[in-house]
Amino acid sequence: VSCDVPAEPCERNPNQALCKYRNQIDVYEIQANLAVGPIFARHVSQRMYRGEWYYLQIDADVTFVKRWDVDIVDQFERANNDMAIITTYLLDVTDEHYNAETGLAAHQSRYLVCDAGFSGIGQMRRLRHEKADQPERNSHTEDSPQLQPFWAGGFSFSRGHFVLTTPYDPHLAMIEREDEEISVAIRAFTNGYDNYAPMHNVCFNGQASAAADALMQQLQEEDSEENAVVAKQEVYSFKEHADKYRGKYAASIMRLLALVDMGADGEEWDRTEEEKYGTGKVRLTTKMFSCFGIHVESKITERKLCDFVSSGMMHSTFLDHLRTDEMGIDYNEFFFHYHELLRVHEGW
């Protein structure tokens, strides 16, 4: 069944959202056996962009609070930054987080996306951030979203021009979400965008998503052949096609890292449309690495960055340099180098 088919025929129940707003909904269907990961899927969805003022990217199976659209637009406007991206990992739709009777969030806490580290070995060692490592906190800023260093693919709200300046690269097959997120974060930074955590959540992971996350966590903790069979039966993804697209993953990782100045090390990599899908010209990647304690050559990160972020210190320090035309933070106006020893940051 296509996702644009309502539960009941529109003739019988015309008040269903899929009936009332049918002329505002576009659907593109693709065969499951052609799935090659989230980056290509999101690239296809971005090709349906037609100049809308705002752009929202979310994962499937999401439960929204009442008046979520008015809420998130209000949060965006409070940032006073046309280059803002409000982004976070979603909490699960449980009684602890979501009040089903009122249709509202049960509390104000949300994830900050601030804890990243290098993982893997050799040329495959790269920067990533896991949802489980991110702190869940109430906002330290009362009247606006809060600045944070990184970006999450499961919820991202921005002006529509983000689609045009930082488009998804269709040449990155079999890439996982964690690599997608770092790639977008770096490219967005160099194009002048600033990531913010929302003041509070306007949506939550649906029950199916929460169950899948819990199952995958269990399987990772109890690694066995039996669990691998369960995973194959219960949690389907593009990874099932690895044999069909053998060699694509390694080639895609090489390209992804090279495009954001974090790898390749003299190796050959696919340079197709590198100007379009590479970094921007507003800021340098080295500025981001310096500000957020990322050491590319040694492949380590300064720790305790989340303390700097969650306390509101990043927000107050960096926001002083928001451009007067509200077109992003002017990183050329100040120098900052993050150290995990909180009292010895270099800056002016």
C-alpha positions as CSV (number, residue, x, y, z in Angstrom):
1,V,0.0,0.0,0.0
2,S,1.4,3.4,-1.0
3,C,1.9,5.8,1.9
4,D,-0.4,8.4,0.2
5,V,-3.4,6.1,0.4
6,P,-5.7,7.0,3.3
7,A,-7.1,4.5,5.8
8,E,-10.6,5.1,4.4
9,P,-11.7,6.2,0.9
10,C,-11.8,10.0,0.7
11,E,-15.4,9.8,-0.5
12,R,-16.3,8.2,2.9
13,N,-14.1,10.3,5.1
14,P,-12.9,13.5,3.4
15,N,-11.5,15.0,6.6
16,Q,-8.4,12.7,6.7
17,A,-5.2,14.6,6.2
18,L,-4.3,12.6,3.1
19,C,-7.6,13.8,1.6
20,K,-7.7,17.4,2.8
21,Y,-4.1,18.1,1.7
22,R,-3.8,15.8,-1.2
23,N,-2.6,18.6,-3.6
24,Q,0.3,19.3,-1.2
25,I,1.7,15.8,-1.0
26,D,4.2,14.2,-3.4
27,V,5.2,10.6,-3.2
28,Y,8.0,8.8,-5.0
29,E,8.0,5.0,-4.8
30,I,11.1,2.9,-5.3
31,Q,11.6,-0.8,-5.3
32,A,13.0,-2.1,-2.0
33,N,15.7,-4.1,-3.7
34,L,17.2,-0.9,-5.1
35,A,17.7,0.7,-1.7
36,V,21.3,1.8,-1.2
37,G,21.1,3.7,2.0
38,P,19.7,6.9,3.5
39,I,21.8,9.4,1.6
40,F,20.5,8.3,-1.8
41,A,17.0,8.1,-0.5
42,R,17.1,11.6,0.9
43,H,18.7,12.8,-2.4
44,V,15.7,11.5,-4.3
45,S,13.3,13.3,-1.9
46,Q,15.2,16.6,-2.2
47,R,14.7,16.5,-5.9
48,M,11.0,17.1,-5.2
49,Y,11.8,20.4,-3.6
50,R,9.9,23.3,-5.4
51,G,11.0,26.4,-3.5
52,E,9.1,25.9,-0.3
53,W,10.0,28.5,2.4
54,Y,10.9,25.9,5.0
55,Y,12.4,22.4,4.8
56,L,11.7,19.7,7.3
57,Q,13.5,16.3,7.2
58,I,12.4,13.5,9.5
59,D,12.6,9.8,9.8
60,A,9.6,7.6,9.2
61,D,7.1,6.7,11.9
62,V,7.0,10.0,13.9
63,T,4.3,11.3,16.2
64,F,3.8,15.1,16.3
65,V,2.4,17.2,19.1
66,K,-0.5,19.5,18.5
67,R,0.3,22.7,16.6
68,W,3.8,21.4,16.0
69,D,4.1,23.4,12.8
70,V,3.3,26.7,14.4
71,D,5.6,25.8,17.3
72,I,8.7,24.9,15.2
73,V,8.3,28.0,13.0
74,D,8.1,30.1,16.1
75,Q,11.3,28.5,17.5
76,F,13.1,29.1,14.2
77,E,12.0,32.8,14.2
78,R,13.3,33.2,17.7
79,A,16.8,32.2,16.6
80,N,16.9,35.5,14.5
81,N,19.2,33.6,12.2
82,D,18.2,32.8,8.6
83,M,21.0,30.2,8.5
84,A,19.7,28.3,11.6
85,I,19.1,24.5,11.4
86,I,17.0,23.2,14.3
87,T,18.1,19.6,14.7
88,T,18.0,16.8,17.2
89,Y,17.6,13.1,17.8
90,L,14.0,12.2,18.7
91,L,12.9,10.8,22.1
92,D,10.6,7.8,22.0
93,V,6.9,8.3,22.1
94,T,6.4,6.9,25.6
95,D,4.3,8.1,28.5
96,E,7.4,9.5,30.0
97,H,7.9,11.8,27.0
98,Y,4.5,12.3,25.4
99,N,1.0,12.8,26.8
100,A,-1.4,11.0,24.5
101,E,-4.4,12.6,26.1
102,T,-3.3,16.2,25.5
103,G,-1.3,15.6,22.4
104,L,1.6,17.5,24.0
105,A,5.1,16.8,25.2
106,A,5.2,15.6,28.8
107,H,8.3,17.7,29.6
108,Q,10.7,20.1,28.0
109,S,13.9,18.1,27.7
110,R,15.5,17.1,24.4
111,Y,18.7,15.8,23.0
112,L,21.7,18.0,22.4
113,V,24.0,16.7,19.5
114,C,27.4,17.4,20.9
115,D,29.3,14.2,21.6
116,A,31.4,12.9,18.7
117,G,34.4,10.7,18.5
118,F,36.5,8.7,16.0
119,S,35.8,5.0,15.5
120,G,37.0,2.3,13.1
121,I,40.6,1.3,12.1
122,G,43.0,2.4,9.4
123,Q,41.5,4.4,6.6
124,M,38.1,3.6,7.8
125,R,38.6,5.4,11.1
126,R,36.3,8.4,11.0
127,L,34.3,10.9,13.1
128,R,30.8,9.8,14.2
129,H,28.3,10.6,16.9
130,E,25.8,8.0,18.3
131,K,22.4,8.9,19.6
132,A,23.0,6.9,22.8
133,D,26.0,9.2,23.7
134,Q,24.1,12.5,23.5
135,P,22.8,14.2,26.6
136,E,19.1,14.8,27.2
137,R,18.7,18.2,28.8
138,N,16.3,21.1,29.3
139,S,17.2,24.1,27.2
140,H,19.7,26.5,28.8
141,T,18.3,29.3,26.8
142,E,14.7,30.4,27.7
143,D,13.8,32.4,24.6
144,S,15.4,30.7,21.7
145,P,16.9,27.4,20.4
146,Q,20.3,26.6,21.7
147,L,23.5,26.4,19.6
148,Q,25.2,23.0,19.3
149,P,28.0,21.7,17.1
150,F,26.5,18.8,15.2
151,W,23.5,17.8,13.1
152,A,21.1,14.9,13.3
153,G,19.3,13.4,10.2
154,G,16.2,12.3,12.1
155,F,14.9,15.8,12.6
156,S,16.2,18.9,10.8
157,F,14.2,22.1,10.2
158,S,15.6,25.0,8.3
159,R,14.9,27.5,5.5
160,G,14.4,25.9,2.1
161,H,17.7,27.2,0.7
162,F,19.5,24.5,2.7
163,V,18.4,22.0,0.1
164,L,20.0,24.0,-2.6
165,T,23.3,24.9,-0.9
166,T,23.9,21.6,0.8
167,P,22.3,18.9,-1.3
168,Y,22.6,15.2,-0.7
169,D,25.3,13.4,-2.7
170,P,23.7,10.7,-4.9
171,H,27.2,9.1,-5.4
172,L,27.4,7.8,-1.7
173,A,25.9,4.4,-1.8
174,M,25.6,2.1,1.3
175,I,26.5,4.8,3.7
176,E,25.1,4.6,7.3
177,R,23.3,7.3,9.1
178,E,26.2,8.2,11.4
179,D,28.4,9.0,8.4
180,E,25.7,10.8,6.7
181,E,25.3,13.1,9.7
182,I,28.9,14.1,10.0
183,S,29.2,14.8,6.3
184,V,26.1,17.1,6.3
185,A,27.3,18.8,9.5
186,I,30.6,19.8,8.0
187,R,29.3,20.8,4.6
188,A,26.5,22.8,6.3
189,F,29.0,24.6,8.5
190,T,31.2,25.5,5.5
191,N,28.1,26.9,3.7
192,G,27.4,29.2,6.7
193,Y,24.7,27.3,8.6
194,D,24.5,27.0,12.4
195,N,23.0,24.0,14.2
196,Y,20.6,24.5,17.1
197,A,18.9,22.2,19.5
198,P,15.1,22.9,19.7
199,M,13.7,24.7,22.8
200,H,11.6,21.5,23.2
201,N,10.5,18.6,21.0
202,V,7.6,18.9,18.6
203,C,7.6,15.3,17.6
204,F,8.7,11.8,18.9
205,N,9.9,8.5,17.5
206,G,6.8,6.4,16.9
207,Q,6.3,3.0,18.5
208,A,7.6,1.0,15.6
209,S,10.8,3.1,15.5
210,A,11.3,2.8,19.2
211,A,10.8,-1.0,19.0
212,A,13.3,-1.3,16.2
213,D,15.9,0.8,18.0
214,A,15.5,-1.3,21.2
215,L,15.8,-4.6,19.2
216,M,19.0,-3.4,17.4
217,Q,20.5,-2.3,20.8
218,Q,19.7,-5.8,22.2
219,L,21.3,-7.5,19.2
220,Q,24.4,-5.4,19.5
221,E,24.7,-6.3,23.2
222,E,24.1,-10.0,22.6
223,D,26.0,-10.7,19.4
224,S,25.3,-14.2,18.1
225,E,24.3,-16.1,14.9
226,E,20.8,-16.5,16.4
227,N,20.4,-12.8,16.9
228,A,21.6,-12.2,13.3
229,V,18.7,-14.3,12.1
230,V,16.3,-12.4,14.3
231,A,17.6,-9.1,13.0
232,K,17.1,-10.3,9.4
233,Q,13.6,-11.3,10.2
234,E,12.6,-8.2,12.2
235,V,14.7,-5.2,11.1
236,Y,15.1,-4.8,7.3
237,S,17.4,-2.2,5.8
238,F,19.6,-1.5,2.8
239,K,22.4,-3.5,4.4
240,E,20.8,-6.6,3.1
241,H,22.0,-5.6,-0.4
242,A,25.7,-5.4,0.5
243,D,26.6,-8.4,-1.7
244,K,24.7,-6.9,-4.6
245,Y,26.6,-3.6,-4.3
246,R,29.9,-5.1,-3.3
247,G,32.8,-2.6,-3.0
248,K,30.4,0.4,-3.0
249,Y,30.6,1.0,0.8
250,A,34.4,1.4,0.9
251,A,34.5,3.6,-2.2
252,S,31.7,5.8,-0.8
253,I,33.5,6.2,2.6
254,M,36.6,7.3,0.8
255,R,34.7,9.9,-1.2
256,L,32.7,11.1,1.8
257,L,35.8,11.7,3.9
258,A,37.8,13.3,1.1
259,L,34.9,15.7,0.3
260,V,34.9,17.1,3.8
261,D,38.7,17.2,4.3
262,M,38.9,14.3,6.6
263,G,40.6,11.5,4.6
264,A,41.7,10.0,1.4
265,D,45.4,10.4,2.3
266,G,46.6,10.5,-1.2
267,E,44.4,7.6,-2.3
268,E,42.3,7.7,-5.5
269,W,38.6,8.4,-4.9
270,D,35.6,9.2,-7.0
271,R,35.7,12.9,-7.8
272,T,32.4,13.1,-9.7
273,E,30.7,16.4,-9.2
274,E,33.0,17.2,-6.2
275,E,32.4,20.9,-6.6
276,K,28.6,20.5,-6.1
277,Y,28.8,18.0,-3.3
278,G,31.9,19.2,-1.5
279,T,32.4,21.9,1.1
280,G,31.2,25.4,0.8
281,K,33.1,28.7,0.6
282,V,31.7,30.7,3.6
283,R,33.8,28.9,6.3
284,L,36.8,26.6,6.3
285,T,36.6,23.0,7.6
286,T,39.7,23.8,9.8
287,K,37.6,26.5,11.6
288,M,35.0,23.9,12.6
289,F,37.7,21.4,13.6
290,S,39.4,24.0,15.8
291,C,36.2,25.3,17.4
292,F,34.9,21.9,18.4
293,G,38.2,20.1,19.3
294,I,38.4,17.8,16.3
295,H,42.0,16.6,15.5
296,V,41.8,15.2,12.0
297,E,45.4,14.1,11.6
298,S,45.6,12.2,14.9
299,K,41.9,11.2,14.6
300,I,40.9,12.0,18.2
301,T,38.6,14.6,19.7
302,E,38.7,16.7,22.8
303,R,36.3,15.4,25.4
304,K,33.7,17.2,27.5
305,L,32.5,19.3,24.6
306,C,28.9,18.6,25.8
307,D,29.7,20.3,29.0
308,F,30.6,23.4,27.0
309,V,27.5,23.1,25.0
310,S,24.8,22.1,27.6
311,S,25.9,24.9,30.0
312,G,25.1,27.5,27.4
313,M,28.7,28.6,27.1
314,M,28.8,27.8,23.4
315,H,25.6,29.7,22.8
316,S,26.6,32.8,24.6
317,T,30.2,32.8,23.3
318,F,29.4,32.3,19.6
319,L,26.1,34.1,19.4
320,D,27.8,37.4,20.2
321,H,29.2,37.2,16.6
322,L,25.9,36.7,14.8
323,R,25.9,38.8,11.6
324,T,23.8,42.0,11.8
325,D,21.9,40.8,8.7
326,E,21.0,37.6,10.5
327,M,22.8,35.4,7.9
328,G,24.8,33.2,10.3
329,I,27.6,33.5,12.8
330,D,30.7,35.3,11.5
331,Y,33.5,32.9,12.4
332,N,36.0,35.2,10.8
333,E,35.3,37.8,13.5
334,F,36.7,35.8,16.3
335,F,39.2,33.0,17.1
336,F,38.3,30.1,19.3
337,H,40.0,26.8,19.9
338,Y,38.2,24.3,22.2
339,H,40.2,22.4,24.8
340,E,38.6,19.7,27.1
341,L,40.1,21.6,30.1
342,L,37.3,24.0,30.2
343,R,39.2,26.9,31.7
344,V,41.9,27.0,29.0
345,H,40.1,27.6,25.8
346,E,42.0,29.8,23.4
347,G,39.9,32.7,22.1
348,W,39.5,36.4,21.4
